[in-house]
Amino acid sequence: MEEKAYNIISEHFGIPRAEISPTMELRHDLNATDLEIADFLQTLEGIFHITITKDDAVKLLTVSDILNFLTDHADEIT
């Protein structure tokens, strides 16, 4: 699941996989706008068949936050 998430981040934001680290911030390091982040989170919802609430979304600031969220919701992922 982690590698799949990294690949999705790489593809979505146009960053080579090798350059992505867990500490990278979506807004600052990946230069993502609010709209790009919202689109990215919708992509994660569709791929992993999960729901990311607005309350959850505001807490997803780094790649690590995303990976932890996916791990915490692994029982929902099909």
C-alpha positions, 0 to 999 in steps of 0.5 A, a space after each residue: 500500500 505504501 509503495 502504491 501511495 508513493 506512486 500515486 503521489 509521484 504521478 499526481 504531482 509530477 515528482 519522480 518517485 525517488 525524490 519523494 520523502 515522508 517529510 515532504 509537505 504537500 503545499 510547500 515541497 510539492 507546490 500543491 494548491 488547495 484545488 490540487 490537494 482536494 483532487 489528489 485526496 479524491 483520487 486516493 478515495 477512488 483508488 483505495 475506496 475510502 472516505 476522507 472527511 474534511 476534518 481528516 483532510 485538513 490534517 493531511 499536510 505531509 506525505 507521512 500524514 497520508 501514509 499514516 492515514 492510509 495505514 490507519 484506515 487499512 481495514 477499509 481499503 479493499 
